[in-house]
Amino acid sequence: RVVEEVDTKCHLLYIKYQCTGATKKSGLSKDLMELVHEGMLSPHGLSSTVDNIKRRREKR
């Protein structure tokens, strides 16, 4: 999804996520959340994480 403002173009990543327990994450959701978390900490931000997710989907 792309949101455009006067001088800004932002790519938004929306992830619906539901925990299965108090502190447990499981399955693909755990892998996805780890990718997103790493993306937030990386110098390139979420844009590189989104590119990685797209590449993984294309390989399937």
C-alpha positions as CSV (number, residue, x, y, z in Angstrom):
1,R,0.0,0.0,0.0
2,V,1.3,3.4,-0.9
3,V,0.3,6.6,0.8
4,E,1.2,9.9,-0.9
5,E,1.3,13.3,0.7
6,V,2.4,16.7,-0.6
7,D,6.1,16.0,-0.7
8,T,6.3,12.5,0.6
9,K,5.7,9.0,-0.7
10,C,5.6,6.3,2.0
11,H,5.4,2.5,1.6
12,L,3.4,1.0,4.5
13,L,3.7,-2.5,5.7
14,Y,0.6,-3.9,7.5
15,I,0.8,-7.2,9.2
16,K,-2.1,-8.8,11.0
17,Y,-0.6,-10.9,13.8
18,Q,-2.2,-12.8,16.7
19,C,-0.2,-14.4,19.5
20,T,-1.1,-18.0,20.4
21,G,0.0,-17.5,24.0
22,A,1.4,-15.0,26.5
23,T,5.0,-15.2,25.1
24,K,4.9,-17.8,22.3
25,K,5.1,-17.2,18.6
26,S,4.9,-20.1,16.2
27,G,5.0,-21.1,12.6
28,L,5.5,-18.7,9.7
29,S,4.4,-15.8,11.9
30,K,7.5,-16.2,14.1
31,D,9.7,-16.1,11.0
32,L,7.9,-13.1,9.6
33,M,8.0,-11.2,12.9
34,E,11.7,-11.9,13.2
35,L,12.3,-10.5,9.7
36,V,10.3,-7.4,10.4
37,H,12.2,-6.9,13.7
38,E,15.6,-7.3,12.0
39,G,14.4,-4.9,9.3
40,M,13.6,-2.2,11.9
41,L,17.1,-2.5,13.3
42,S,18.9,-2.7,10.0
43,P,20.5,0.4,8.4
44,H,18.2,0.1,5.4
45,G,15.0,-0.2,7.5
46,L,11.9,-2.1,6.5
47,S,12.4,-1.5,2.8
48,S,15.1,-4.2,2.6
49,T,12.9,-6.5,4.7
50,V,10.0,-6.1,2.3
51,D,12.3,-6.8,-0.6
52,N,13.5,-10.0,1.1
53,I,9.9,-11.1,1.7
54,K,9.0,-10.5,-2.0
55,R,12.1,-12.5,-3.1
56,R,11.1,-15.4,-0.9
57,R,7.6,-15.4,-2.3
58,E,8.9,-15.4,-5.8
59,K,11.1,-18.5,-5.1
60,R,8.1,-20.5,-4.1
